[in-house]
Amino acid sequence: MLPIQDLTGASHDLRECLAGGTAFHNTNLLRAEREAVEKGYRDVEGGIEALVATTTLAAGIN
């Protein structure tokens, strides 16, 4: 579940992307948003078909 208060510019951009089945994951997102993106991408019915992330996240460092 995504937070609904104290949203950043990245938070608004993320919601726009999610409406189209895409997402991004970076440090500009709130922690709860990053966790929701991770869960949504792993879940077959999470609705995220494409995910863009930093190279360190993709390598599993984060």
CHARMM internal coordinates of N, CA and C (Angstrom, degrees):
IC EDIT
DIST 1 N 1 CA 1.4408
DIST 1 CA 1 C 1.5225
ANGL 1 N 1 CA 1 C 108.75
DIST 1 C 2 N 1.2987
ANGL 1 CA 1 C 2 N 115.57
DIHE 1 N 1 CA 1 C 2 N 134.57
DIST 2 N 2 CA 1.4540
ANGL 1 C 2 N 2 CA 121.20
DIHE 1 CA 1 C 2 N 2 CA -179.94
DIST 2 CA 2 C 1.5270
ANGL 2 N 2 CA 2 C 111.09
DIHE 1 C 2 N 2 CA 2 C -85.88
DIST 2 C 3 N 1.3299
ANGL 2 CA 2 C 3 N 116.62
DIHE 2 N 2 CA 2 C 3 N 143.64
DIST 3 N 3 CA 1.4645
ANGL 2 C 3 N 3 CA 119.27
DIHE 2 CA 2 C 3 N 3 CA 176.47
DIST 3 CA 3 C 1.5278
ANGL 3 N 3 CA 3 C 110.45
DIHE 2 C 3 N 3 CA 3 C -65.65
DIST 3 C 4 N 1.3253
ANGL 3 CA 3 C 4 N 116.07
DIHE 3 N 3 CA 3 C 4 N 157.62
DIST 4 N 4 CA 1.4652
ANGL 3 C 4 N 4 CA 119.70
DIHE 3 CA 3 C 4 N 4 CA -178.85
DIST 4 CA 4 C 1.5150
ANGL 4 N 4 CA 4 C 113.10
DIHE 3 C 4 N 4 CA 4 C -119.34
DIST 4 C 5 N 1.3336
ANGL 4 CA 4 C 5 N 117.37
DIHE 4 N 4 CA 4 C 5 N -4.01
DIST 5 N 5 CA 1.4627
ANGL 4 C 5 N 5 CA 120.59
DIHE 4 CA 4 C 5 N 5 CA -179.18
DIST 5 CA 5 C 1.5232
ANGL 5 N 5 CA 5 C 110.69
DIHE 4 C 5 N 5 CA 5 C -119.91
DIST 5 C 6 N 1.3343
ANGL 5 CA 5 C 6 N 115.29
DIHE 5 N 5 CA 5 C 6 N 156.80
DIST 6 N 6 CA 1.4638
ANGL 5 C 6 N 6 CA 122.44
DIHE 5 CA 5 C 6 N 6 CA 177.20
DIST 6 CA 6 C 1.5218
ANGL 6 N 6 CA 6 C 112.66
DIHE 5 C 6 N 6 CA 6 C 55.12
DIST 6 C 7 N 1.3265
ANGL 6 CA 6 C 7 N 116.33
DIHE 6 N 6 CA 6 C 7 N 45.37
DIST 7 N 7 CA 1.4537
ANGL 6 C 7 N 7 CA 121.20
DIHE 6 CA 6 C 7 N 7 CA -176.95
DIST 7 CA 7 C 1.5279
ANGL 7 N 7 CA 7 C 111.30
DIHE 6 C 7 N 7 CA 7 C -78.22
DIST 7 C 8 N 1.3147
ANGL 7 CA 7 C 8 N 115.39
DIHE 7 N 7 CA 7 C 8 N 143.40
DIST 8 N 8 CA 1.4610
ANGL 7 C 8 N 8 CA 122.31
DIHE 7 CA 7 C 8 N 8 CA 177.44
DIST 8 CA 8 C 1.5324
ANGL 8 N 8 CA 8 C 108.82
DIHE 7 C 8 N 8 CA 8 C -93.57
DIST 8 C 9 N 1.3133
ANGL 8 CA 8 C 9 N 115.62
DIHE 8 N 8 CA 8 C 9 N 175.86
DIST 9 N 9 CA 1.4633
ANGL 8 C 9 N 9 CA 119.75
DIHE 8 CA 8 C 9 N 9 CA 174.84
DIST 9 CA 9 C 1.5215
ANGL 9 N 9 CA 9 C 110.75
DIHE 8 C 9 N 9 CA 9 C -60.94
DIST 9 C 10 N 1.3374
ANGL 9 CA 9 C 10 N 116.12
DIHE 9 N 9 CA 9 C 10 N -39.25
DIST 10 N 10 CA 1.4593
ANGL 9 C 10 N 10 CA 120.65
DIHE 9 CA 9 C 10 N 10 CA 178.03
DIST 10 CA 10 C 1.5219
ANGL 10 N 10 CA 10 C 110.85
DIHE 9 C 10 N 10 CA 10 C -64.52
DIST 10 C 11 N 1.3381
ANGL 10 CA 10 C 11 N 116.44
DIHE 10 N 10 CA 10 C 11 N -33.41
DIST 11 N 11 CA 1.4674
ANGL 10 C 11 N 11 CA 120.79
DIHE 10 CA 10 C 11 N 11 CA 178.80
DIST 11 CA 11 C 1.5252
ANGL 11 N 11 CA 11 C 110.40
DIHE 10 C 11 N 11 CA 11 C -61.97
DIST 11 C 12 N 1.3186
ANGL 11 CA 11 C 12 N 115.76
DIHE 11 N 11 CA 11 C 12 N -44.04
DIST 12 N 12 CA 1.4632
ANGL 11 C 12 N 12 CA 120.11
DIHE 11 CA 11 C 12 N 12 CA 179.27
DIST 12 CA 12 C 1.5308
ANGL 12 N 12 CA 12 C 110.61
DIHE 11 C 12 N 12 CA 12 C -66.23
DIST 12 C 13 N 1.3265
ANGL 12 CA 12 C 13 N 116.88
DIHE 12 N 12 CA 12 C 13 N -41.06
DIST 13 N 13 CA 1.4656
ANGL 12 C 13 N 13 CA 120.85
DIHE 12 CA 12 C 13 N 13 CA 178.25
DIST 13 CA 13 C 1.5272
ANGL 13 N 13 CA 13 C 110.54
DIHE 12 C 13 N 13 CA 13 C -63.03
DIST 13 C 14 N 1.3218
ANGL 13 CA 13 C 14 N 116.82
DIHE 13 N 13 CA 13 C 14 N -40.37
DIST 14 N 14 CA 1.4619
ANGL 13 C 14 N 14 CA 120.74
DIHE 13 CA 13 C 14 N 14 CA 179.79
DIST 14 CA 14 C 1.5194
ANGL 14 N 14 CA 14 C 110.71
DIHE 13 C 14 N 14 CA 14 C -60.84
DIST 14 C 15 N 1.3012
ANGL 14 CA 14 C 15 N 117.18
DIHE 14 N 14 CA 14 C 15 N -45.13
DIST 15 N 15 CA 1.4693
ANGL 14 C 15 N 15 CA 120.25
DIHE 14 CA 14 C 15 N 15 CA -179.78
DIST 15 CA 15 C 1.5297
ANGL 15 N 15 CA 15 C 111.38
DIHE 14 C 15 N 15 CA 15 C -61.55
DIST 15 C 16 N 1.3084
ANGL 15 CA 15 C 16 N 115.96
DIHE 15 N 15 CA 15 C 16 N -37.18
DIST 16 N 16 CA 1.4618
ANGL 15 C 16 N 16 CA 120.06
DIHE 15 CA 15 C 16 N 16 CA 177.86
DIST 16 CA 16 C 1.5311
ANGL 16 N 16 CA 16 C 110.37
DIHE 15 C 16 N 16 CA 16 C -65.60
DIST 16 C 17 N 1.3211
ANGL 16 CA 16 C 17 N 116.47
DIHE 16 N 16 CA 16 C 17 N -42.03
DIST 17 N 17 CA 1.4671
ANGL 16 C 17 N 17 CA 120.46
DIHE 16 CA 16 C 17 N 17 CA 178.31
DIST 17 CA 17 C 1.5279
ANGL 17 N 17 CA 17 C 111.70
DIHE 16 C 17 N 17 CA 17 C -65.58
DIST 17 C 18 N 1.3300
ANGL 17 CA 17 C 18 N 115.84
DIHE 17 N 17 CA 17 C 18 N -43.26
DIST 18 N 18 CA 1.4639
ANGL 17 C 18 N 18 CA 120.04
DIHE 17 CA 17 C 18 N 18 CA -178.26
DIST 18 CA 18 C 1.5230
ANGL 18 N 18 CA 18 C 111.90
DIHE 17 C 18 N 18 CA 18 C -59.93
DIST 18 C 19 N 1.3038
ANGL 18 CA 18 C 19 N 116.93
DIHE 18 N 18 CA 18 C 19 N -32.08
DIST 19 N 19 CA 1.4687
ANGL 18 C 19 N 19 CA 120.45
DIHE 18 CA 18 C 19 N 19 CA 179.09
DIST 19 CA 19 C 1.5238
ANGL 19 N 19 CA 19 C 110.92
DIHE 18 C 19 N 19 CA 19 C -61.86
DIST 19 C 20 N 1.3299
ANGL 19 CA 19 C 20 N 117.07
DIHE 19 N 19 CA 19 C 20 N -23.89
DIST 20 N 20 CA 1.4636
ANGL 19 C 20 N 20 CA 121.37
DIHE 19 CA 19 C 20 N 20 CA 178.73
DIST 20 CA 20 C 1.5151
ANGL 20 N 20 CA 20 C 113.85
DIHE 19 C 20 N 20 CA 20 C -103.68
DIST 20 C 21 N 1.3378
ANGL 20 CA 20 C 21 N 117.90
DIHE 20 N 20 CA 20 C 21 N 8.64
DIST 21 N 21 CA 1.4636
ANGL 20 C 21 N 21 CA 120.96
DIHE 20 CA 20 C 21 N 21 CA 177.08
DIST 21 CA 21 C 1.5118
ANGL 21 N 21 CA 21 C 114.37
DIHE 20 C 21 N 21 CA 21 C 84.73
DIST 21 C 22 N 1.3372
ANGL 21 CA 21 C 22 N 117.81
DIHE 21 N 21 CA 21 C 22 N 13.77
DIST 22 N 22 CA 1.4585
ANGL 21 C 22 N 22 CA 120.98
DIHE 21 CA 21 C 22 N 22 CA 177.32
DIST 22 CA 22 C 1.5219
ANGL 22 N 22 CA 22 C 109.30
DIHE 21 C 22 N 22 CA 22 C -119.72
DIST 22 C 23 N 1.3217
ANGL 22 CA 22 C 23 N 116.06
DIHE 22 N 22 CA 22 C 23 N 164.16
DIST 23 N 23 CA 1.4649
ANGL 22 C 23 N 23 CA 120.66
DIHE 22 CA 22 C 23 N 23 CA 178.25
DIST 23 CA 23 C 1.5159
ANGL 23 N 23 CA 23 C 109.14
DIHE 22 C 23 N 23 CA 23 C -154.94
DIST 23 C 24 N 1.3086
ANGL 23 CA 23 C 24 N 114.73
DIHE 23 N 23 CA 23 C 24 N 164.77
DIST 24 N 24 CA 1.4569
ANGL 23 C 24 N 24 CA 120.87
DIHE 23 CA 23 C 24 N 24 CA 172.85
DIST 24 CA 24 C 1.5219
ANGL 24 N 24 CA 24 C 107.49
DIHE 23 C 24 N 24 CA 24 C -133.86
DIST 24 C 25 N 1.3146
ANGL 24 CA 24 C 25 N 115.24
DIHE 24 N 24 CA 24 C 25 N 160.11
DIST 25 N 25 CA 1.4667
ANGL 24 C 25 N 25 CA 121.31
DIHE 24 CA 24 C 25 N 25 CA -175.95
DIST 25 CA 25 C 1.5189
ANGL 25 N 25 CA 25 C 107.01
DIHE 24 C 25 N 25 CA 25 C -138.73
DIST 25 C 26 N 1.3194
ANGL 25 CA 25 C 26 N 116.31
DIHE 25 N 25 CA 25 C 26 N 113.44
DIST 26 N 26 CA 1.4593
ANGL 25 C 26 N 26 CA 120.48
DIHE 25 CA 25 C 26 N 26 CA 176.41
DIST 26 CA 26 C 1.5247
ANGL 26 N 26 CA 26 C 109.99
DIHE 25 C 26 N 26 CA 26 C -154.78
DIST 26 C 27 N 1.3091
ANGL 26 CA 26 C 27 N 116.64
DIHE 26 N 26 CA 26 C 27 N -179.65
DIST 27 N 27 CA 1.4625
ANGL 26 C 27 N 27 CA 120.75
DIHE 26 CA 26 C 27 N 27 CA -175.25
DIST 27 CA 27 C 1.5206
ANGL 27 N 27 CA 27 C 113.36
DIHE 26 C 27 N 27 CA 27 C -73.24
DIST 27 C 28 N 1.3195
ANGL 27 CA 27 C 28 N 118.34
DIHE 27 N 27 CA 27 C 28 N -10.00
DIST 28 N 28 CA 1.4631
ANGL 27 C 28 N 28 CA 120.73
DIHE 27 CA 27 C 28 N 28 CA 178.27
DIST 28 CA 28 C 1.5228
ANGL 28 N 28 CA 28 C 112.50
DIHE 27 C 28 N 28 CA 28 C -76.80
DIST 28 C 29 N 1.3155
ANGL 28 CA 28 C 29 N 117.37
DIHE 28 N 28 CA 28 C 29 N -11.89
DIST 29 N 29 CA 1.4553
ANGL 28 C 29 N 29 CA 121.49
DIHE 28 CA 28 C 29 N 29 CA 178.83
DIST 29 CA 29 C 1.5239
ANGL 29 N 29 CA 29 C 110.06
DIHE 28 C 29 N 29 CA 29 C -87.58
DIST 29 C 30 N 1.3139
ANGL 29 CA 29 C 30 N 115.21
DIHE 29 N 29 CA 29 C 30 N 153.70
DIST 30 N 30 CA 1.4559
ANGL 29 C 30 N 30 CA 120.19
DIHE 29 CA 29 C 30 N 30 CA 173.34
DIST 30 CA 30 C 1.5290
ANGL 30 N 30 CA 30 C 108.73
DIHE 29 C 30 N 30 CA 30 C -67.74
DIST 30 C 31 N 1.3133
ANGL 30 CA 30 C 31 N 117.14
DIHE 30 N 30 CA 30 C 31 N 153.23
DIST 31 N 31 CA 1.4693
ANGL 30 C 31 N 31 CA 120.69
DIHE 30 CA 30 C 31 N 31 CA -178.64
DIST 31 CA 31 C 1.5339
ANGL 31 N 31 CA 31 C 111.71
DIHE 30 C 31 N 31 CA 31 C -54.92
DIST 31 C 32 N 1.3089
ANGL 31 CA 31 C 32 N 116.71
DIHE 31 N 31 CA 31 C 32 N -44.52
DIST 32 N 32 CA 1.4698
ANGL 31 C 32 N 32 CA 120.37
DIHE 31 CA 31 C 32 N 32 CA -179.55
DIST 32 CA 32 C 1.5273
ANGL 32 N 32 CA 32 C 110.69
DIHE 31 C 32 N 32 CA 32 C -62.13
DIST 32 C 33 N 1.3294
ANGL 32 CA 32 C 33 N 117.03
DIHE 32 N 32 CA 32 C 33 N -34.31
DIST 33 N 33 CA 1.4661
ANGL 32 C 33 N 33 CA 120.32
DIHE 32 CA 32 C 33 N 33 CA 178.14
DIST 33 CA 33 C 1.5243
ANGL 33 N 33 CA 33 C 110.54
DIHE 32 C 33 N 33 CA 33 C -68.90
DIST 33 C 34 N 1.3211
ANGL 33 CA 33 C 34 N 116.67
DIHE 33 N 33 CA 33 C 34 N -42.97
DIST 34 N 34 CA 1.4738
ANGL 33 C 34 N 34 CA 119.50
DIHE 33 CA 33 C 34 N 34 CA 178.62
DIST 34 CA 34 C 1.5223
ANGL 34 N 34 CA 34 C 110.31
DIHE 33 C 34 N 34 CA 34 C -61.10
DIST 34 C 35 N 1.3208
ANGL 34 CA 34 C 35 N 116.36
DIHE 34 N 34 CA 34 C 35 N -42.60
DIST 35 N 35 CA 1.4735
ANGL 34 C 35 N 35 CA 119.81
DIHE 34 CA 34 C 35 N 35 CA 179.07
DIST 35 CA 35 C 1.5297
ANGL 35 N 35 CA 35 C 111.04
DIHE 34 C 35 N 35 CA 35 C -64.65
DIST 35 C 36 N 1.3355
ANGL 35 CA 35 C 36 N 117.07
DIHE 35 N 35 CA 35 C 36 N -39.97
DIST 36 N 36 CA 1.4620
ANGL 35 C 36 N 36 CA 120.54
DIHE 35 CA 35 C 36 N 36 CA 179.18
DIST 36 CA 36 C 1.5207
ANGL 36 N 36 CA 36 C 111.11
DIHE 35 C 36 N 36 CA 36 C -65.55
DIST 36 C 37 N 1.3134
ANGL 36 CA 36 C 37 N 116.97
DIHE 36 N 36 CA 36 C 37 N -39.08
DIST 37 N 37 CA 1.4719
ANGL 36 C 37 N 37 CA 120.85
DIHE 36 CA 36 C 37 N 37 CA 177.81
DIST 37 CA 37 C 1.5195
ANGL 37 N 37 CA 37 C 109.77
DIHE 36 C 37 N 37 CA 37 C -63.81
DIST 37 C 38 N 1.3274
ANGL 37 CA 37 C 38 N 117.10
DIHE 37 N 37 CA 37 C 38 N -45.31
DIST 38 N 38 CA 1.4659
ANGL 37 C 38 N 38 CA 120.73
DIHE 37 CA 37 C 38 N 38 CA 179.25
DIST 38 CA 38 C 1.5233
ANGL 38 N 38 CA 38 C 111.14
DIHE 37 C 38 N 38 CA 38 C -58.93
DIST 38 C 39 N 1.3250
ANGL 38 CA 38 C 39 N 116.92
DIHE 38 N 38 CA 38 C 39 N -47.86
DIST 39 N 39 CA 1.4693
ANGL 38 C 39 N 39 CA 120.96
DIHE 38 CA 38 C 39 N 39 CA 179.83
DIST 39 CA 39 C 1.5224
ANGL 39 N 39 CA 39 C 111.00
DIHE 38 C 39 N 39 CA 39 C -65.35
DIST 39 C 40 N 1.3246
ANGL 39 CA 39 C 40 N 116.46
DIHE 39 N 39 CA 39 C 40 N -44.08
DIST 40 N 40 CA 1.4665
ANGL 39 C 40 N 40 CA 120.28
DIHE 39 CA 39 C 40 N 40 CA -178.92
DIST 40 CA 40 C 1.5149
ANGL 40 N 40 CA 40 C 113.01
DIHE 39 C 40 N 40 CA 40 C -63.12
DIST 40 C 41 N 1.3152
ANGL 40 CA 40 C 41 N 116.59
DIHE 40 N 40 CA 40 C 41 N -33.11
DIST 41 N 41 CA 1.4618
ANGL 40 C 41 N 41 CA 119.62
DIHE 40 CA 40 C 41 N 41 CA 179.65
DIST 41 CA 41 C 1.5265
ANGL 41 N 41 CA 41 C 111.13
DIHE 40 C 41 N 41 CA 41 C -75.35
DIST 41 C 42 N 1.3170
ANGL 41 CA 41 C 42 N 116.71
DIHE 41 N 41 CA 41 C 42 N -37.57
DIST 42 N 42 CA 1.4726
ANGL 41 C 42 N 42 CA 119.94
DIHE 41 CA 41 C 42 N 42 CA -179.76
DIST 42 CA 42 C 1.5254
ANGL 42 N 42 CA 42 C 112.36
DIHE 41 C 42 N 42 CA 42 C -72.93
DIST 42 C 43 N 1.3233
ANGL 42 CA 42 C 43 N 116.94
DIHE 42 N 42 CA 42 C 43 N -29.80
DIST 43 N 43 CA 1.4639
ANGL 42 C 43 N 43 CA 122.09
DIHE 42 CA 42 C 43 N 43 CA -178.32
DIST 43 CA 43 C 1.5326
ANGL 43 N 43 CA 43 C 109.27
DIHE 42 C 43 N 43 CA 43 C -79.42
DIST 43 C 44 N 1.3094
ANGL 43 CA 43 C 44 N 116.67
DIHE 43 N 43 CA 43 C 44 N 125.27
DIST 44 N 44 CA 1.4672
ANGL 43 C 44 N 44 CA 121.69
DIHE 43 CA 43 C 44 N 44 CA -179.39
DIST 44 CA 44 C 1.5273
ANGL 44 N 44 CA 44 C 111.39
DIHE 43 C 44 N 44 CA 44 C -56.76
DIST 44 C 45 N 1.3139
ANGL 44 CA 44 C 45 N 116.80
DIHE 44 N 44 CA 44 C 45 N -33.16
DIST 45 N 45 CA 1.4588
ANGL 44 C 45 N 45 CA 120.66
DIHE 44 CA 44 C 45 N 45 CA -179.34
DIST 45 CA 45 C 1.5314
ANGL 45 N 45 CA 45 C 112.02
DIHE 44 C 45 N 45 CA 45 C -101.49
DIST 45 C 46 N 1.3321
ANGL 45 CA 45 C 46 N 116.52
DIHE 45 N 45 CA 45 C 46 N 18.66
DIST 46 N 46 CA 1.4586
ANGL 45 C 46 N 46 CA 121.67
DIHE 45 CA 45 C 46 N 46 CA -178.12
DIST 46 CA 46 C 1.5128
ANGL 46 N 46 CA 46 C 114.31
DIHE 45 C 46 N 46 CA 46 C -74.47
DIST 46 C 47 N 1.3277
ANGL 46 CA 46 C 47 N 117.31
DIHE 46 N 46 CA 46 C 47 N -14.53
DIST 47 N 47 CA 1.4521
ANGL 46 C 47 N 47 CA 121.15
DIHE 46 CA 46 C 47 N 47 CA 176.12
DIST 47 CA 47 C 1.5169
ANGL 47 N 47 CA 47 C 115.58
DIHE 46 C 47 N 47 CA 47 C 86.05
DIST 47 C 48 N 1.3323
ANGL 47 CA 47 C 48 N 117.73
DIHE 47 N 47 CA 47 C 48 N -2.05
DIST 48 N 48 CA 1.4624
ANGL 47 C 48 N 48 CA 120.43
DIHE 47 CA 47 C 48 N 48 CA 179.68
DIST 48 CA 48 C 1.5277
ANGL 48 N 48 CA 48 C 108.18
DIHE 47 C 48 N 48 CA 48 C -100.51
DIST 48 C 49 N 1.3172
ANGL 48 CA 48 C 49 N 115.25
DIHE 48 N 48 CA 48 C 49 N 114.12
DIST 49 N 49 CA 1.4593
ANGL 48 C 49 N 49 CA 120.53
DIHE 48 CA 48 C 49 N 49 CA -178.54
DIST 49 CA 49 C 1.5150
ANGL 49 N 49 CA 49 C 112.70
DIHE 48 C 49 N 49 CA 49 C -97.92
DIST 49 C 50 N 1.3238
ANGL 49 CA 49 C 50 N 117.64
DIHE 49 N 49 CA 49 C 50 N -22.66
DIST 50 N 50 CA 1.4644
ANGL 49 C 50 N 50 CA 121.99
DIHE 49 CA 49 C 50 N 50 CA 178.88
DIST 50 CA 50 C 1.5185
ANGL 50 N 50 CA 50 C 108.92
DIHE 49 C 50 N 50 CA 50 C -139.44
DIST 50 C 51 N 1.3253
ANGL 50 CA 50 C 51 N 115.91
DIHE 50 N 50 CA 50 C 51 N 136.28
DIST 51 N 51 CA 1.4591
ANGL 50 C 51 N 51 CA 121.62
DIHE 50 CA 50 C 51 N 51 CA -178.27
DIST 51 CA 51 C 1.5236
ANGL 51 N 51 CA 51 C 108.85
DIHE 50 C 51 N 51 CA 51 C -131.18
DIST 51 C 52 N 1.3225
ANGL 51 CA 51 C 52 N 115.93
DIHE 51 N 51 CA 51 C 52 N 130.75
DIST 52 N 52 CA 1.4599
ANGL 51 C 52 N 52 CA 121.76
DIHE 51 CA 51 C 52 N 52 CA 175.90
DIST 52 CA 52 C 1.5201
ANGL 52 N 52 CA 52 C 107.15
DIHE 51 C 52 N 52 CA 52 C -110.37
DIST 52 C 53 N 1.3233
ANGL 52 CA 52 C 53 N 116.81
DIHE 52 N 52 CA 52 C 53 N 132.34
DIST 53 N 53 CA 1.4575
ANGL 52 C 53 N 53 CA 120.71
DIHE 52 CA 52 C 53 N 53 CA -176.67
DIST 53 CA 53 C 1.5286
ANGL 53 N 53 CA 53 C 110.29
DIHE 52 C 53 N 53 CA 53 C -142.37
DIST 53 C 54 N 1.3142
ANGL 53 CA 53 C 54 N 115.71
DIHE 53 N 53 CA 53 C 54 N 167.09
DIST 54 N 54 CA 1.4510
ANGL 53 C 54 N 54 CA 120.97
DIHE 53 CA 53 C 54 N 54 CA 175.18
DIST 54 CA 54 C 1.5246
ANGL 54 N 54 CA 54 C 108.96
DIHE 53 C 54 N 54 CA 54 C -68.33
DIST 54 C 55 N 1.3081
ANGL 54 CA 54 C 55 N 116.74
DIHE 54 N 54 CA 54 C 55 N 159.79
DIST 55 N 55 CA 1.4669
ANGL 54 C 55 N 55 CA 120.15
DIHE 54 CA 54 C 55 N 55 CA 179.94
DIST 55 CA 55 C 1.5260
ANGL 55 N 55 CA 55 C 111.18
DIHE 54 C 55 N 55 CA 55 C -64.51
DIST 55 C 56 N 1.3254
ANGL 55 CA 55 C 56 N 118.00
DIHE 55 N 55 CA 55 C 56 N -33.89
DIST 56 N 56 CA 1.4649
ANGL 55 C 56 N 56 CA 119.05
DIHE 55 CA 55 C 56 N 56 CA 179.66
DIST 56 CA 56 C 1.5192
ANGL 56 N 56 CA 56 C 111.24
DIHE 55 C 56 N 56 CA 56 C -68.38
DIST 56 C 57 N 1.3155
ANGL 56 CA 56 C 57 N 117.56
DIHE 56 N 56 CA 56 C 57 N -36.91
DIST 57 N 57 CA 1.4700
ANGL 56 C 57 N 57 CA 119.77
DIHE 56 CA 56 C 57 N 57 CA 176.51
DIST 57 CA 57 C 1.5233
ANGL 57 N 57 CA 57 C 109.44
DIHE 56 C 57 N 57 CA 57 C -66.86
DIST 57 C 58 N 1.3130
ANGL 57 CA 57 C 58 N 116.60
DIHE 57 N 57 CA 57 C 58 N -45.60
DIST 58 N 58 CA 1.4580
ANGL 57 C 58 N 58 CA 120.41
DIHE 57 CA 57 C 58 N 58 CA -178.91
DIST 58 CA 58 C 1.5390
ANGL 58 N 58 CA 58 C 111.44
DIHE 57 C 58 N 58 CA 58 C -60.25
DIST 58 C 59 N 1.3221
ANGL 58 CA 58 C 59 N 116.51
DIHE 58 N 58 CA 58 C 59 N -31.38
DIST 59 N 59 CA 1.4567
ANGL 58 C 59 N 59 CA 120.62
DIHE 58 CA 58 C 59 N 59 CA 179.10
DIST 59 CA 59 C 1.5271
ANGL 59 N 59 CA 59 C 111.86
DIHE 58 C 59 N 59 CA 59 C -82.80
DIST 59 C 60 N 1.3245
ANGL 59 CA 59 C 60 N 117.07
DIHE 59 N 59 CA 59 C 60 N -6.45
DIST 60 N 60 CA 1.4593
ANGL 59 C 60 N 60 CA 120.40
DIHE 59 CA 59 C 60 N 60 CA 178.09
DIST 60 CA 60 C 1.5141
ANGL 60 N 60 CA 60 C 114.05
DIHE 59 C 60 N 60 CA 60 C 85.74
DIST 60 C 61 N 1.3264
ANGL 60 CA 60 C 61 N 117.67
DIHE 60 N 60 CA 60 C 61 N 16.62
DIST 61 N 61 CA 1.4590
ANGL 60 C 61 N 61 CA 121.20
DIHE 60 CA 60 C 61 N 61 CA -178.60
DIST 61 CA 61 C 1.5251
ANGL 61 N 61 CA 61 C 111.31
DIHE 60 C 61 N 61 CA 61 C -77.20
DIST 61 C 62 N 1.3249
ANGL 61 CA 61 C 62 N 117.93
DIHE 61 N 61 CA 61 C 62 N -36.81
DIST 62 N 62 CA 1.4833
ANGL 61 C 62 N 62 CA 121.12
DIHE 61 CA 61 C 62 N 62 CA -178.05
DIST 62 CA 62 C 1.5125
ANGL 62 N 62 CA 62 C 110.60
DIHE 61 C 62 N 62 CA 62 C -71.54
END
COOR INIT
IC SEED 1 N 1 CA 1 C
IC BUILD
